[in-house]
Amino acid sequence: YRISLESHLKMDLFGALKNVSEAKELLIQLEREEAVLREELDLLLEQQSQMDVKMSSFQKMLPGLRNLDRDTQDMDAVVMKASSLAESVRSKVHVLDLAKSRVYASLKRVDDVIDLKSCVDGVQRAMDAGDYEQAAGHVHRYLALDESVLLDTTTDLTKGSSSSTVSVSFELLREAEARLKDLVRSKFNEASSCSDSSSLERFFKVFPLLNLHEEGLKLLNGHLSKLVRDGAQKNLHVAAEAKGERAGVVYADMLTLLYEGIARLMEAYQPLVETYYGPVWVPELLRHLQLQCDEQVVLIVDQLRDERHLNHKVQTVTIAMNTKSAAGAIRPNILELDTLLTELSLCSARTELYFTFLARKIGGLQTEDRGSGEEILKSCRTKMVIQELIATYIPIEHYFLKESMNKAVSLDVCNADGLTSSMADDAFFVLQKSIRRALSSCSVDGACAMLNHASSLLLTDYKNVLQLKLKIASSSGLDFQSMLQGRLQARSSLGNIDSNKLDSLIALNNIEIVIGNIDTLAKELQAECSKLFSQSGEPRGNKLEPCLADLSSASTTFKQMKKSGMSKLVEICVVPRLKVCTDVIPTVSHVLSEEDLVNFEVNDPFVQQLISCLDGILNELKGSLLVQVFEQVVIDVAGELALLFEAQLFKCTFNQLGGVQLDRELRTLVAYISSLTQWPVRDKFSRLQQVVTILTLETLGEILDYWGSNAGPMIWRLSTSEVRRVLHLRVDFKADDVNKMKL
C-alpha cells in the first residue's frame, strides 16, 4: 500500500514537471531515496542470520508454552474453587457475628435490668445510711440506662398490670434522684454557711454523678466568691488600723494577701474540678476566681487612691514640674513620695508575680481548653487597673528623681580627700534607686519610662551643672598658682578660697566619677534586666535594650565634656609655663663637635631643665586630680609639649651630631613622661621622632632609604614640604641639593 501510494504521488510529480531542470532535481531526489532504501535493505539482510537463530529458539520453546497454558488453566480452576469456598465461609461467619451481637445485646439488657433492680434497692439503703456518694453512684448508673429500650424488651410478670416492673423501678429511681438532688444541694449550702470545707468538698464531688456539673460548679463559685470577699473585707479593716513599718505599704500587702488567697483556692480546687468534673470545666473555675480578683483589686486600688490622695499628688507634681520657678508653687515632700512610690512599685510587682502564676496554670491546661484560659488573661480588669496605677507612678517617680538630684546638687560639699564633692555619688545613689525601683515593679513600660527620664536628666540638668562650674572657672581668669595653693588649703578649710577656681578641678574629678558610675550602673542594670525578664515567655525585656543603650551612651557625652575641660585646663594652666620653658631651645646650639657631644652627655644644656619645669607643673596637678584624670592630663600635656618643641626646632640649625644630641634629649623626655602614666605617649612625639630621623642622616641621599616606597612599616606624619624644611635645618646640606631632591 505504501509503495502504491508513493508511486501515485511520484506519478503526480511527473505530471507536474514543466522543464528539464525540475526533472533533474526530481531525479537527484529519487537517487537519494534509492540509496537510503538500499542501506536499509542491506541492514536487514545482515540481520537475517540473527533472526533465523531467534526463530529456531522460538520453535524450541513452543512445547513448553503449551504446557504453561495447560498449567495456567488448572491453576485458574483451583483458584475459582477456593474463592467459592471462601465466600461460603464468609456468609456463615457473618451469620455467627450477627447471632453473637444479638446475644451480647441480650446479655447487656439482662445486665441493665439486674443493675436497675440493684439500683432501686441500693439507692434507698445508701440514702438511709447517709452514704450519699454511693446513692449518687446508683443514680448515675440509672441515668446511663436507656429507659425506652428496656421498657420495649421486657414484659410485666403480672398479667394485666398497668405498668411493668421495669417502669415501676424507673419511677422509684426518678423519685430517689429528685430527693437526692435536693438533699445534696441542702447539705452543700449548709457546709458552705458553716465553712465546713471537708463536707463541702464531699458534696461537691456528688454533683457530677447526678449530671449537675454546671450547678455544682456554680455553687462552688458562689462559696469561693464569699471567701474572697470576706477575706478582702477583713484585710481592708486591718489596713485602716495599720501602724509601724508596714503602714506605708499596707495596700501592697493587701494585694499580696488577695493574690495569695486566690492562688491557694486555685491550688485547692483545680484538682477537684479536673478529677471529678473533667478538664473542660477548669477554665470556668479560673475565670470566676479571676472575676472576683478583678472586683477586689478595683476596690483596693480605689481605696489606695483615696487614702493616699493619689490624684491630688499627681496634679501637684505636674504643676510643680511645669513651673520653672519654685516661688508660688506647692512642691510635694519627696520623703512622703518615696514611701508612696515604694508602695506603688510593690503593687505592680505583686500583680506581675500573680499573673505569672496564673499564666503557668493556664499553660498546664489541655490544648483545646487553653484558648479560653488565655482569654481570661486578655480580658481581666486587674491588669488594666495596675497599668493605670503605673501610669500614675511614672510622673511621681520622675518628679522624685529630679527633685532628689537637684537636692544632691544644692547640698554639694567637698569630700574629705579634697578631690571630689558629694554630688557625684549622691546624685547617682538617687538615680539608681529610682531606676531599680522601677525595674522591681516588673512593669516594662514603667522601667522604660524611668530609664528615659534618667538619661534625660543626666544629659540636661546634671550635665549643665558640671558644665557651668567649668565655664565659670574658665571665664573668671583662672590663676594656676592661687588655685593650687587653694587646693592644698581646701583639705583643712574652705573659708578663704575662691570657690569658682576650686570647683573647676573638683568638677573635672566629678566628671570622671560620673563616667565610672554610668558605666557600672549600665552593666548592673543590663544583668538585672536579663535576670528579671528571662522567665517571661514573651520577649518583653527587648523593649528595655534601647533604653539601656541610651543610658550607657550618656557616658560618651561626659567623656567629651571631660576632654574639653582637660584641654581648657592644660591651655590655661600648663601651656603658658611650658612655652617659657621651650622658648630657650633656639638659644642652645645644635651644631656640635664630637667634644661638645661628649660634654653635653655629662652636662645637659636643656632637657633636664625642661623636665624639672614639667615635673613641677605636673606634681602640682597630681595632688589636685584623680589618678585617671591626671594620667589623661599628662597625655594632653605631652601633645602640647610636642607641638611647642617642634615649633622651636624650626628656629634652630643642626649638623649630624646636633641631631644625635636632639635624639638623646627626646628619648629622655619621652621616658620621663611615660613614667607618669600607663597610657602610651610615644604617638604624641611621632612627628618629632621623624624630625630626629631626618636630622641624624649621614648624607642627603640617605633620606630616600626611608621615604616613599622604601618607608616599609613607617607611616610618615610629615608632608613632603615639611621634610624639605627639616632638611634645610642641616647646615651641612646645601640648599640647592635639598631643593633638587625628588621626594
Buried (B, 14 or more C-beta within 10 A) or exposed (E): EEEEEEEEEBEEBEEEEEEEEEEEEBEEEEEEEEEEEEEEEEEEEEEEEEEEEEEEEEEEEEEEEEEEEEEEEEEEEEEEEEEEEEEEEEEEEEEEEEEEEEEEEEEEBEEBBEBBEEBBEBBBEBBEEEEBEBBBBBBBBBBEBEBEEBBEBBEBEEEEEEEBBBBEBBEBBBEBBEBBBEBBBEBBBEBBEEEBBEBBBBBBBBBBBBBBBEBBBBBBBBBBBBBBBEBBEEBBEEBEEBEEEEEBBBBBBBBBBBBBBBBEBBEEBBEBBBEBBEBBBBBBBBBBBBBBBBBBBBBBBEBBBEEBEBEEBBEBBEEBBEEEEEEEEEBBEBEEBBEBBBBBBBBBBBBBBBBBBBBEBBEEBEEEBBEBBBEBBEEBBBBEBBBEBBBBBBBBBBBBBBBBBBBBBEEBEBBEEBBBBBBBBBBBEBBBBBBBBBBBBBBBBBBBBBBBBBBBBBBEBBBEBBBEBBBBBBEEEBBBEEBBEBBEBBEEEBEEBBBBBBBBBBBBBBBBBBBBBBEEBBEEBBEBBEEBBEEBEEEBBEBBEEBBEBBBEBBEBBBEBBEBBBBBBBEBBBBEBBBEBBEBBBEBBBBBEEEBBEEBEEEBBBBBEBBEBBEEBBEBBBEBBBEBBBBBBBBBBBBBBBBBBBEBBEEBBBBBBBBBBBBBBBBBBBEBBBEBBEBEBEBBBBBBBBBBBBBBBEEBEEBEEBBEEEEEEEEBEBEEEBBBBBBBBBEBBEEEEBEEBEE
